[in-house]
Amino acid sequence: MHTAVSRLSIVDIQPGHGPEYLCFPPAGGTVLGLRGLARAAAGSAVWGVEYPGRGARLTEPPGESLTDLAEEIALDCLDRFGAEDFSRTVLIGFSMGAFVALEVAQRILGRGLPGPAGLVVVGACAPQRRVPGKYAKTDAAEAGRLLERSSADYRYSPELREYTLALFLGDLRLTSAYPGPAKVSLSCPIVAFRGADDPDFATGDEDIRAWRAWTTGRFTGCVVPGGHLAVLTPGEEARFWDLVRFGSEPCDD
């Protein structure tokens, strides 16, 4: 059986020298879709999470809940990194992956171990402002429209679109059933991104600013050009990493 966490970048980083990054794909996503971002990380080690039922874990049954996914990933992180190296790792969650990343951080803290070095959330409203069950009755047609908000273009590969849509529908149901995280605050910096044209934030920035409540440390909110998950658009990677590194630096005070 393949583990949840795998290496995305091939940079040889000496342990203890700067943060590493662990990326959580969005709904319908796999680690394959994050390789371009990892290649642009300019000397940083980047890891990715593969959810069961896709990619290298295609033969495994899909996760039954976001909390089950998070528990499995937390155990794999401790096995892969150890508590000390995990504390130097910045978690980056894209859309649904933002909630999984927060849950993983909380589970590590719940074991009495240090939390991550930072949490970066992209295209996700703060947990306390989400609407549980919002996508519970979404059909394939509506899911297809939601999927096409992302920067990925499936028009030239019907097979890829069909595969991704099936994953996306399953992940929407997991997200709809997700009750939300426990009220456990982190102490690391949180950086929250939204696209300027993302329809999920049409009413303003409060859904993204509300992530501030989940840390006692530094909070940075970023608005970037484009729509949902625009930071994954080819050509935007370097800007993304600059903002991540700036926002996830720990405060001196």
Accessible surface in RSA format (square Angstrom, percent):
REM  Atomic radii and reference values for relative SASA: ProtOr
REM  Chains: A
REM  Algorithm: Lee & Richards
REM  Probe-radius: 1.40
REM  Slices: 20
REM RES _ NUM      All-atoms   Total-Side   Main-Chain    Non-polar    All polar
REM                ABS   REL    ABS   REL    ABS   REL    ABS   REL    ABS   REL
RES MET A   1   195.78 101.4 110.82  73.3  84.96 202.3  97.97  83.3  97.81 129.6
RES HIS A   2   108.19  59.1 102.50  71.2   5.68  14.5  61.36  63.2  46.82  54.5
RES THR A   3    68.13  48.5  53.88  54.6  14.25  33.9  52.25  70.2  15.88  24.0
RES ALA A   4     1.93   1.8   0.12   0.2   1.82   4.1   0.12   0.2   1.82   4.8
RES VAL A   5     0.14   0.1   0.00   0.0   0.14   0.3   0.00   0.0   0.14   0.4
RES SER A   6    43.26  36.6  41.79  55.8   1.47   3.4  38.16  81.3   5.11   7.2
RES ARG A   7    96.59  40.6  77.04  39.3  19.55  46.6  33.41  45.7  63.18  38.3
RES LEU A   8    12.19   6.8   0.11   0.1  12.08  30.4   0.60   0.4  11.60  31.2
RES SER A   9     7.10   6.0   2.91   3.9   4.19   9.6   6.58  14.0   0.52   0.7
RES ILE A  10   174.37  99.2 146.17 108.9  28.20  68.0 152.05 109.5  22.32  60.6
RES VAL A  11    49.94  32.9  43.41  39.3   6.52  15.7  49.44  43.0   0.49   1.3
RES ASP A  12   140.43  98.4 111.93 111.4  28.50  67.4  39.32  92.5 101.11 100.8
RES ILE A  13    42.08  23.9  26.66  19.9  15.42  37.2  27.98  20.1  14.11  38.3
RES GLN A  14   123.84  69.2 118.63  86.7   5.21  12.4  40.08  85.3  83.76  63.5
RES PRO A  15   107.43  78.3  87.51  79.8  19.92  72.4  92.06  76.0  15.37  95.5
RES GLY A  16    45.00  55.5   0.00   N/A  45.00  55.5  14.01  38.5  30.99  69.4
RES HIS A  17   119.54  65.3 103.85  72.2  15.69  40.1  65.33  67.3  54.21  63.1
RES GLY A  18    44.21  54.5   0.00   N/A  44.21  54.5  29.74  81.6  14.46  32.4
RES PRO A  19    55.64  40.6  49.78  45.4   5.86  21.3  50.91  42.0   4.73  29.4
RES GLU A  20    38.71  22.2  38.71  29.3   0.00   0.0  10.09  19.5  28.63  23.4
RES TYR A  21     2.61   1.2   2.61   1.5   0.00   0.0   0.00   0.0   2.61   3.2
RES LEU A  22     0.00   0.0   0.00   0.0   0.00   0.0   0.00   0.0   0.00   0.0
RES CYS A  23     0.91   0.7   0.91   1.0   0.00   0.0   0.00   0.0   0.91   1.0
RES PHE A  24     0.00   0.0   0.00   0.0   0.00   0.0   0.00   0.0   0.00   0.0
RES PRO A  25     0.11   0.1   0.11   0.1   0.00   0.0   0.11   0.1   0.00   0.0
RES PRO A  26    19.31  14.1  19.31  17.6   0.00   0.0  19.31  15.9   0.00   0.0
RES ALA A  27    13.02  12.0   7.06  10.9   5.96  13.6   7.06   9.9   5.96  15.8
RES GLY A  28     4.07   5.0   0.00   N/A   4.07   5.0   0.82   2.2   3.25   7.3
RES GLY A  29    14.66  18.1   0.00   N/A  14.66  18.1  14.64  40.2   0.02   0.0
RES THR A  30    22.50  16.0  17.88  18.1   4.61  11.0   8.42  11.3  14.08  21.3
RES VAL A  31    11.70   7.7  11.70  10.6   0.00   0.0  11.70  10.2   0.00   0.0
RES LEU A  32   129.56  72.2 121.26  86.8   8.30  20.9 121.37  85.2   8.19  22.0
RES GLY A  33    58.73  72.4   0.00   N/A  58.73  72.4  38.78 106.4  19.95  44.7
RES LEU A  34     2.96   1.6   2.27   1.6   0.69   1.7   2.27   1.6   0.69   1.9
RES ARG A  35    91.33  38.3  90.98  46.4   0.36   0.9  25.45  34.8  65.89  39.9
RES GLY A  36    27.97  34.5   0.00   N/A  27.97  34.5  18.70  51.3   9.27  20.8
RES LEU A  37     5.82   3.2   2.26   1.6   3.56   8.9   2.26   1.6   3.56   9.6
RES ALA A  38     3.17   2.9   0.42   0.6   2.75   6.3   0.42   0.6   2.75   7.3
RES ARG A  39   184.27  77.4 149.80  76.4  34.47  82.1  74.23 101.4 110.05  66.7
RES ALA A  40    35.73  32.9  18.33  28.3  17.40  39.6  29.68  41.8   6.05  16.0
RES ALA A  41     1.27   1.2   1.11   1.7   0.16   0.4   1.11   1.6   0.16   0.4
RES ALA A  42    86.10  79.2  45.34  70.0  40.75  92.7  64.27  90.5  21.83  57.8
RES GLY A  43    42.94  53.0   0.00   N/A  42.94  53.0  26.20  71.9  16.74  37.5
RES SER A  44    17.53  14.8  13.82  18.4   3.71   8.5   3.64   7.7  13.89  19.5
RES ALA A  45     1.04   1.0   0.76   1.2   0.28   0.6   0.76   1.1   0.28   0.8
RES VAL A  46     0.59   0.4   0.59   0.5   0.00   0.0   0.59   0.5   0.00   0.0
RES TRP A  47    29.01  11.6  29.01  14.0   0.00   0.0  29.01  15.5   0.00   0.0
RES GLY A  48     0.00   0.0   0.00   N/A   0.00   0.0   0.00   0.0   0.00   0.0
RES VAL A  49     0.02   0.0   0.02   0.0   0.00   0.0   0.02   0.0   0.00   0.0
RES GLU A  50     9.43   5.4   9.43   7.1   0.00   0.0   5.56  10.8   3.87   3.2
RES TYR A  51     1.27   0.6   0.83   0.5   0.44   1.2   1.27   1.0   0.00   0.0
RES PRO A  52    10.76   7.8  10.22   9.3   0.54   2.0  10.22   8.4   0.54   3.4
RES GLY A  53    10.32  12.7   0.00   N/A  10.32  12.7   2.87   7.9   7.45  16.7
RES ARG A  54     9.46   4.0   9.46   4.8   0.00   0.0   0.00   0.0   9.46   5.7
RES GLY A  55    35.76  44.1   0.00   N/A  35.76  44.1  24.70  67.8  11.06  24.8
RES ALA A  56    64.44  59.2  38.03  58.7  26.41  60.1  50.75  71.5  13.69  36.3
RES ARG A  57     4.14   1.7   3.33   1.7   0.80   1.9   1.35   1.8   2.79   1.7
RES LEU A  58   106.20  59.1  92.68  66.3  13.52  34.0  92.68  65.1  13.52  36.4
RES THR A  59   137.71  97.9 101.78 103.2  35.94  85.6  84.04 112.9  53.68  81.1
RES GLU A  60    25.62  14.7  20.30  15.4   5.32  12.7  16.49  31.9   9.12   7.4
RES PRO A  61   107.82  78.6  97.40  88.8  10.42  37.9 103.73  85.6   4.09  25.4
RES PRO A  62    93.28  68.0  84.29  76.8   8.99  32.7  84.29  69.6   8.99  55.9
RES GLY A  63    18.21  22.5   0.00   N/A  18.21  22.5   8.74  24.0   9.47  21.2
RES GLU A  64   152.29  87.4 124.01  93.8  28.28  67.3  47.87  92.6 104.42  85.3
RES SER A  65    34.42  29.1  32.83  43.8   1.59   3.7  32.41  69.0   2.01   2.8
RES LEU A  66     1.34   0.7   0.08   0.1   1.26   3.2   0.08   0.1   1.26   3.4
RES THR A  67    39.05  27.8  38.01  38.5   1.04   2.5  22.15  29.8  16.90  25.6
RES ASP A  68    76.77  53.8  69.86  69.5   6.91  16.3  19.63  46.2  57.13  57.0
RES LEU A  69     5.42   3.0   4.57   3.3   0.85   2.1   5.37   3.8   0.05   0.1
RES ALA A  70     0.00   0.0   0.00   0.0   0.00   0.0   0.00   0.0   0.00   0.0
RES GLU A  71    61.38  35.2  61.38  46.4   0.00   0.0  38.65  74.8  22.73  18.6
RES GLU A  72    57.02  32.7  51.35  38.8   5.67  13.5  40.57  78.5  16.45  13.4
RES ILE A  73     1.06   0.6   1.06   0.8   0.00   0.0   1.06   0.8   0.00   0.0
RES ALA A  74     0.00   0.0   0.00   0.0   0.00   0.0   0.00   0.0   0.00   0.0
RES LEU A  75    93.04  51.8  87.59  62.7   5.46  13.7  88.07  61.8   4.98  13.4
RES ASP A  76    16.78  11.8  12.29  12.2   4.49  10.6  10.55  24.8   6.23   6.2
RES CYS A  77     0.00   0.0   0.00   0.0   0.00   0.0   0.00   0.0   0.00   0.0
RES LEU A  78    36.73  20.5  27.51  19.7   9.22  23.2  27.71  19.5   9.02  24.3
RES ASP A  79   123.29  86.4  91.22  90.8  32.07  75.8  25.64  60.3  97.66  97.4
RES ARG A  80   102.65  43.1  72.41  36.9  30.24  72.0  17.18  23.5  85.47  51.8
RES PHE A  81    21.74  10.9   7.26   4.5  14.49  37.7  10.68   6.5  11.07  31.7
RES GLY A  82    28.34  35.0   0.00   N/A  28.34  35.0  27.27  74.8   1.08   2.4
RES ALA A  83    31.95  29.4  24.41  37.7   7.55  17.2  24.52  34.5   7.43  19.7
RES GLU A  84   119.72  68.7 112.14  84.8   7.58  18.0  43.52  84.2  76.20  62.2
RES ASP A  85    51.51  36.1  49.08  48.8   2.43   5.8  12.56  29.6  38.96  38.9
RES PHE A  86     0.05   0.0   0.05   0.0   0.00   0.0   0.05   0.0   0.00   0.0
RES SER A  87    33.57  28.4  22.30  29.8  11.27  26.0   9.53  20.3  24.04  33.7
RES ARG A  88    67.98  28.5  66.01  33.6   1.97   4.7  38.42  52.5  29.56  17.9
RES THR A  89     1.23   0.9   1.23   1.2   0.00   0.0   0.00   0.0   1.23   1.9
RES VAL A  90     2.33   1.5   2.33   2.1   0.00   0.0   2.33   2.0   0.00   0.0
RES LEU A  91     0.00   0.0   0.00   0.0   0.00   0.0   0.00   0.0   0.00   0.0
RES ILE A  92     0.00   0.0   0.00   0.0   0.00   0.0   0.00   0.0   0.00   0.0
RES GLY A  93     0.00   0.0   0.00   N/A   0.00   0.0   0.00   0.0   0.00   0.0
RES PHE A  94     0.00   0.0   0.00   0.0   0.00   0.0   0.00   0.0   0.00   0.0
RES SER A  95    21.68  18.3  20.69  27.6   0.99   2.3   1.86   4.0  19.81  27.8
RES MET A  96     5.45   2.8   2.62   1.7   2.83   6.7   3.88   3.3   1.56   2.1
RES GLY A  97     0.00   0.0   0.00   N/A   0.00   0.0   0.00   0.0   0.00   0.0
RES ALA A  98     0.00   0.0   0.00   0.0   0.00   0.0   0.00   0.0   0.00   0.0
RES PHE A  99    11.99   6.0  11.99   7.4   0.00   0.0  11.99   7.3   0.00   0.0
RES VAL A 100     0.00   0.0   0.00   0.0   0.00   0.0   0.00   0.0   0.00   0.0
RES ALA A 101     0.00   0.0   0.00   0.0   0.00   0.0   0.00   0.0   0.00   0.0
RES LEU A 102     0.01   0.0   0.01   0.0   0.00   0.0   0.01   0.0   0.00   0.0
RES GLU A 103     5.51   3.2   5.51   4.2   0.00   0.0   0.00   0.0   5.51   4.5
RES VAL A 104     0.00   0.0   0.00   0.0   0.00   0.0   0.00   0.0   0.00   0.0
RES ALA A 105     0.00   0.0   0.00   0.0   0.00   0.0   0.00   0.0   0.00   0.0
RES GLN A 106    11.81   6.6   7.23   5.3   4.58  10.9   6.04  12.9   5.77   4.4
RES ARG A 107    57.40  24.1  51.48  26.2   5.92  14.1  17.56  24.0  39.84  24.1
RES ILE A 108     0.04   0.0   0.04   0.0   0.00   0.0   0.04   0.0   0.00   0.0
RES LEU A 109    53.04  29.5  39.72  28.4  13.33  33.5  40.01  28.1  13.03  35.1
RES GLY A 110    70.26  86.6   0.00   N/A  70.26  86.6  36.15  99.2  34.11  76.4
RES ARG A 111    97.40  40.9  66.19  33.7  31.21  74.3  41.73  57.0  55.67  33.7
RES GLY A 112    71.04  87.6   0.00   N/A  71.04  87.6  38.73 106.3  32.31  72.4
RES LEU A 113    56.66  31.6  51.10  36.6   5.56  14.0  52.69  37.0   3.97  10.7
RES PRO A 114    72.32  52.7  61.35  55.9  10.97  39.9  71.71  59.2   0.61   3.8
RES GLY A 115    15.96  19.7   0.00   N/A  15.96  19.7   5.90  16.2  10.06  22.5
RES PRO A 116     8.10   5.9   0.84   0.8   7.26  26.4   0.84   0.7   7.26  45.1
RES ALA A 117    30.60  28.1  17.93  27.7  12.66  28.8  25.41  35.8   5.19  13.7
RES GLY A 118     0.00   0.0   0.00   N/A   0.00   0.0   0.00   0.0   0.00   0.0
RES LEU A 119     0.17   0.1   0.00   0.0   0.17   0.4   0.00   0.0   0.17   0.5
RES VAL A 120     0.00   0.0   0.00   0.0   0.00   0.0   0.00   0.0   0.00   0.0
RES VAL A 121     0.00   0.0   0.00   0.0   0.00   0.0   0.00   0.0   0.00   0.0
RES VAL A 122     3.73   2.5   3.73   3.4   0.00   0.0   3.73   3.2   0.00   0.0
RES GLY A 123     4.71   5.8   0.00   N/A   4.71   5.8   1.12   3.1   3.59   8.0
RES ALA A 124     5.63   5.2   0.90   1.4   4.74  10.8   5.63   7.9   0.00   0.0
RES CYS A 125    27.42  20.7  23.32  26.0   4.11   9.7   6.28  15.9  21.14  22.8
RES ALA A 126     0.00   0.0   0.00   0.0   0.00   0.0   0.00   0.0   0.00   0.0
RES PRO A 127     8.48   6.2   0.90   0.8   7.58  27.6   1.17   1.0   7.31  45.5
RES GLN A 128    97.10  54.3  56.81  41.5  40.29  95.9  59.13 125.9  37.97  28.8
RES ARG A 129   113.62  47.7  90.61  46.2  23.01  54.8  16.62  22.7  97.00  58.8
RES ARG A 130    29.91  12.6  15.27   7.8  14.63  34.8  10.79  14.7  19.12  11.6
RES VAL A 131    97.01  63.8  89.61  81.1   7.40  17.8  90.58  78.7   6.42  17.4
RES PRO A 132    83.58  60.9  65.76  59.9  17.82  64.8  66.00  54.5  17.58 109.2
RES GLY A 133    35.17  43.4   0.00   N/A  35.17  43.4  19.92  54.7  15.25  34.1
RES LYS A 134   121.70  59.4  89.79  55.1  31.91  76.0  60.26  54.2  61.44  65.4
RES TYR A 135    42.60  19.9  41.46  23.6   1.14   3.0  34.36  25.8   8.23  10.2
RES ALA A 136    55.62  51.1  35.83  55.3  19.79  45.0  37.25  52.5  18.37  48.7
RES LYS A 137   200.74  97.9 168.33 103.3  32.41  77.2 120.51 108.5  80.22  85.5
RES THR A 138    20.50  14.6   6.44   6.5  14.05  33.5   6.65   8.9  13.85  20.9
RES ASP A 139    87.05  61.0  78.67  78.3   8.38  19.8  41.74  98.2  45.31  45.2
RES ALA A 140    52.99  48.7  45.92  70.9   7.06  16.1  46.44  65.4   6.54  17.3
RES ALA A 141    62.73  57.7  44.43  68.6  18.30  41.6  57.44  80.9   5.29  14.0
RES GLU A 142    62.31  35.8  62.31  47.1   0.00   0.0  24.82  48.0  37.49  30.6
RES ALA A 143     0.00   0.0   0.00   0.0   0.00   0.0   0.00   0.0   0.00   0.0
RES GLY A 144     1.38   1.7   0.00   N/A   1.38   1.7   1.38   3.8   0.00   0.0
RES ARG A 145   144.84  60.8 135.59  69.1   9.24  22.0  68.58  93.7  76.25  46.2
RES LEU A 146    23.44  13.1  20.29  14.5   3.15   7.9  20.59  14.5   2.86   7.7
RES LEU A 147     9.65   5.4   8.03   5.7   1.63   4.1   9.65   6.8   0.00   0.0
RES GLU A 148    96.19  55.2  74.75  56.6  21.44  51.0  32.24  62.4  63.95  52.2
RES ARG A 149    65.35  27.4  42.14  21.5  23.21  55.3  34.99  47.8  30.37  18.4
RES SER A 150    24.89  21.0  16.04  21.4   8.86  20.4  14.84  31.6  10.05  14.1
RES SER A 151    45.39  38.4  10.79  14.4  34.61  79.7  15.85  33.8  29.54  41.4
RES ALA A 152    45.90  42.2  27.29  42.1  18.61  42.3  37.88  53.3   8.03  21.3
RES ASP A 153    76.90  53.9  47.27  47.0  29.64  70.1  34.60  81.4  42.31  42.2
RES TYR A 154    26.70  12.5  22.72  12.9   3.99  10.4   8.16   6.1  18.55  22.9
RES ARG A 155   180.00  75.6 151.19  77.1  28.81  68.6  76.65 104.8 103.35  62.6
RES TYR A 156   183.26  85.6 152.04  86.5  31.22  81.2 122.63  92.2  60.63  74.7
RES SER A 157    37.39  31.6  35.47  47.3   1.92   4.4  23.44  49.9  13.95  19.5
RES PRO A 158    91.71  66.8  83.68  76.3   8.03  29.2  88.21  72.8   3.50  21.8
RES GLU A 159   130.17  74.7 122.94  93.0   7.23  17.2  69.18 133.8  60.99  49.8
RES LEU A 160    83.64  46.6  78.81  56.4   4.83  12.1  82.87  58.2   0.77   2.1
RES ARG A 161    70.59  29.6  70.59  36.0   0.00   0.0  24.07  32.9  46.52  28.2
RES GLU A 162   127.94  73.5 122.79  92.9   5.14  12.2  44.95  86.9  82.98  67.8
RES TYR A 163    79.14  36.9  71.88  40.9   7.26  18.9  74.34  55.9   4.79   5.9
RES THR A 164     8.98   6.4   8.98   9.1   0.00   0.0   3.85   5.2   5.13   7.8
RES LEU A 165    24.97  13.9  24.97  17.9   0.00   0.0  24.97  17.5   0.00   0.0
RES ALA A 166    66.50  61.1  49.46  76.3  17.05  38.8  55.48  78.1  11.03  29.2
RES LEU A 167    22.69  12.6  19.11  13.7   3.58   9.0  22.20  15.6   0.49   1.3
RES PHE A 168    16.89   8.4  16.89  10.5   0.00   0.0  16.89  10.2   0.00   0.0
RES LEU A 169    27.29  15.2  27.22  19.5   0.07   0.2  27.22  19.1   0.07   0.2
RES GLY A 170    31.09  38.3   0.00   N/A  31.09  38.3  28.32  77.7   2.77   6.2
RES ASP A 171     2.29   1.6   2.29   2.3   0.00   0.0   0.00   0.0   2.29   2.3
RES LEU A 172    10.94   6.1  10.94   7.8   0.00   0.0  10.94   7.7   0.00   0.0
RES ARG A 173   130.45  54.8 124.74  63.6   5.71  13.6  52.39  71.6  78.06  47.3
RES LEU A 174    24.48  13.6  23.09  16.5   1.40   3.5  23.58  16.6   0.90   2.4
RES THR A 175    18.98  13.5  18.98  19.2   0.00   0.0  18.12  24.3   0.86   1.3
RES SER A 176    10.64   9.0   2.95   3.9   7.69  17.7   5.20  11.1   5.44   7.6
RES ALA A 177    80.18  73.7  49.84  76.9  30.35  69.0  61.69  86.9  18.49  49.0
RES TYR A 178     4.08   1.9   0.47   0.3   3.60   9.4   3.70   2.8   0.38   0.5
RES PRO A 179   110.14  80.3  76.22  69.5  33.92 123.3  83.68  69.1  26.46 164.4
RES GLY A 180    19.66  24.2   0.00   N/A  19.66  24.2   6.75  18.5  12.91  28.9
RES PRO A 181    20.12  14.7   3.66   3.3  16.47  59.9   4.32   3.6  15.80  98.2
RES ALA A 182    63.11  58.0  46.19  71.3  16.92  38.5  57.58  81.1   5.52  14.6
RES LYS A 183   203.38  99.2 167.99 103.1  35.38  84.2 112.80 101.5  90.58  96.5
RES VAL A 184    59.53  39.2  56.37  51.0   3.17   7.6  59.41  51.6   0.12   0.3
RES SER A 185    57.47  48.6  36.71  49.0  20.77  47.8  13.09  27.9  44.39  62.2
RES LEU A 186     2.78   1.5   1.14   0.8   1.64   4.1   1.58   1.1   1.20   3.2
RES SER A 187    88.62  74.9  70.29  93.8  18.33  42.2  35.74  76.1  52.88  74.1
RES CYS A 188    10.89   8.2   5.30   5.9   5.59  13.1  10.34  26.2   0.55   0.6
RES PRO A 189     9.01   6.6   8.79   8.0   0.22   0.8   8.79   7.3   0.22   1.4
RES ILE A 190     0.03   0.0   0.00   0.0   0.03   0.1   0.00   0.0   0.03   0.1
RES VAL A 191     0.11   0.1   0.11   0.1   0.00   0.0   0.11   0.1   0.00   0.0
RES ALA A 192     0.00   0.0   0.00   0.0   0.00   0.0   0.00   0.0   0.00   0.0
RES PHE A 193     0.26   0.1   0.26   0.2   0.00   0.0   0.26   0.2   0.00   0.0
RES ARG A 194    31.92  13.4  30.71  15.7   1.21   2.9   1.21   1.7  30.71  18.6
RES GLY A 195     4.24   5.2   0.00   N/A   4.24   5.2   0.31   0.9   3.93   8.8
RES ALA A 196    52.42  48.2  31.21  48.2  21.22  48.3  31.35  44.1  21.07  55.8
RES ASP A 197   106.10  74.3  83.72  83.3  22.37  52.9  31.65  74.5  74.44  74.2
RES ASP A 198     3.78   2.6   0.12   0.1   3.66   8.7   0.11   0.3   3.67   3.7
RES PRO A 199    80.85  58.9  61.30  55.9  19.55  71.1  67.30  55.6  13.55  84.2
RES ASP A 200    51.41  36.0  30.86  30.7  20.55  48.6  14.48  34.1  36.93  36.8
RES PHE A 201     6.31   3.2   0.78   0.5   5.53  14.4   0.99   0.6   5.32  15.2
RES ALA A 202    88.94  81.8  46.61  71.9  42.33  96.3  56.94  80.2  31.99  84.8
RES THR A 203   137.46  97.8  97.97  99.3  39.48  94.1  87.01 116.9  50.45  76.3
RES GLY A 204    30.79  38.0   0.00   N/A  30.79  38.0  28.50  78.2   2.30   5.1
RES ASP A 205    32.43  22.7  27.52  27.4   4.90  11.6   3.72   8.8  28.71  28.6
RES GLU A 206    92.27  53.0  91.56  69.3   0.71   1.7  44.62  86.3  47.65  38.9
RES ASP A 207    25.78  18.1  24.84  24.7   0.94   2.2   1.76   4.1  24.03  24.0
RES ILE A 208     4.40   2.5   4.40   3.3   0.00   0.0   4.40   3.2   0.00   0.0
RES ARG A 209   115.50  48.5 112.60  57.4   2.90   6.9  36.22  49.5  79.28  48.1
RES ALA A 210    21.19  19.5   9.62  14.9  11.57  26.3  21.19  29.8   0.00   0.0
RES TRP A 211     0.00   0.0   0.00   0.0   0.00   0.0   0.00   0.0   0.00   0.0
RES ARG A 212   138.43  58.1 136.03  69.3   2.40   5.7  55.59  76.0  82.84  50.2
RES ALA A 213    69.14  63.6  39.27  60.6  29.88  68.0  51.94  73.1  17.21  45.6
RES TRP A 214    21.04   8.4  21.04  10.2   0.00   0.0  20.69  11.0   0.35   0.6
RES THR A 215    13.33   9.5   0.06   0.1  13.28  31.6   0.31   0.4  13.02  19.7
RES THR A 216   115.04  81.8  76.36  77.4  38.68  92.2  73.08  98.2  41.96  63.4
RES GLY A 217    32.76  40.4   0.00   N/A  32.76  40.4  18.26  50.1  14.50  32.5
RES ARG A 218    61.06  25.6  50.95  26.0  10.11  24.1  21.42  29.3  39.64  24.0
RES PHE A 219    25.03  12.5   4.47   2.8  20.56  53.5   4.47   2.7  20.56  58.8
RES THR A 220    25.29  18.0  21.69  22.0   3.60   8.6  22.75  30.6   2.54   3.8
RES GLY A 221    43.59  53.8   0.00   N/A  43.59  53.8  11.15  30.6  32.44  72.6
RES CYS A 222    14.23  10.8   8.62   9.6   5.61  13.2   7.46  18.9   6.76   7.3
RES VAL A 223    70.55  46.4  47.66  43.1  22.89  55.2  47.66  41.4  22.89  62.1
RES VAL A 224     7.71   5.1   7.07   6.4   0.64   1.5   7.71   6.7   0.00   0.0
RES PRO A 225    84.04  61.2  73.88  67.3  10.16  36.9  78.54  64.8   5.49  34.1
RES GLY A 226    27.35  33.7   0.00   N/A  27.35  33.7  23.71  65.1   3.64   8.2
RES GLY A 227    23.32  28.8   0.00   N/A  23.32  28.8  13.80  37.9   9.52  21.3
RES HIS A 228    12.14   6.6   9.72   6.8   2.42   6.2   5.83   6.0   6.31   7.3
RES LEU A 229     8.78   4.9   6.11   4.4   2.67   6.7   6.51   4.6   2.27   6.1
RES ALA A 230    11.37  10.5   6.91  10.7   4.46  10.1   9.16  12.9   2.21   5.9
RES VAL A 231     6.26   4.1   5.05   4.6   1.22   2.9   6.26   5.4   0.00   0.0
RES LEU A 232    36.07  20.1  20.31  14.5  15.76  39.6  21.08  14.8  14.99  40.3
RES THR A 233    50.74  36.1  50.74  51.4   0.00   0.0  43.51  58.4   7.23  10.9
RES PRO A 234   110.09  80.2  93.08  84.8  17.02  61.9  93.44  77.1  16.66 103.5
RES GLY A 235    69.91  86.2   0.00   N/A  69.91  86.2  37.25 102.2  32.65  73.1
RES GLU A 236    59.20  34.0  58.17  44.0   1.03   2.4   9.64  18.6  49.56  40.5
RES GLU A 237    28.50  16.4  28.50  21.6   0.00   0.0   3.67   7.1  24.83  20.3
RES ALA A 238    65.60  60.3  61.81  95.4   3.79   8.6  63.79  89.8   1.81   4.8
RES ARG A 239   110.41  46.4 104.02  53.0   6.39  15.2  41.88  57.2  68.53  41.5
RES PHE A 240     1.78   0.9   0.31   0.2   1.47   3.8   1.55   0.9   0.22   0.6
RES TRP A 241     1.63   0.7   1.63   0.8   0.00   0.0   1.63   0.9   0.00   0.0
RES ASP A 242    94.75  66.4  86.75  86.3   7.99  18.9  26.97  63.5  67.77  67.6
RES LEU A 243    42.12  23.5  41.27  29.5   0.85   2.1  41.49  29.1   0.64   1.7
RES VAL A 244     0.00   0.0   0.00   0.0   0.00   0.0   0.00   0.0   0.00   0.0
RES ARG A 245    64.64  27.1  61.98  31.6   2.66   6.3  47.11  64.4  17.53  10.6
RES PHE A 246   130.72  65.4 123.97  76.8   6.76  17.6 129.72  78.6   1.00   2.9
RES GLY A 247     0.02   0.0   0.00   N/A   0.02   0.0   0.00   0.0   0.02   0.0
RES SER A 248    11.25   9.5   4.93   6.6   6.32  14.6   0.55   1.2  10.70  15.0
RES GLU A 249    99.63  57.2  98.50  74.5   1.14   2.7  32.64  63.1  67.00  54.7
RES PRO A 250    95.19  69.4  84.03  76.6  11.16  40.6  84.66  69.9  10.53  65.4
RES CYS A 251    65.84  49.8  36.55  40.8  29.28  68.8  19.11  48.4  46.72  50.4
RES ASP A 252   157.58 110.4 115.23 114.7  42.35 100.1  41.82  98.4 115.76 115.4
RES ASP A 253   165.65 116.0 102.82 102.3  62.83 148.6  79.21 186.4  86.44  86.2
END  Absolute sums over single chains surface
CHAIN  1 A    11705.1       8825.4       2879.7       6832.6       4872.5
END  Absolute sums over all chains
TOTAL         11705.1       8825.4       2879.7       6832.6       4872.5
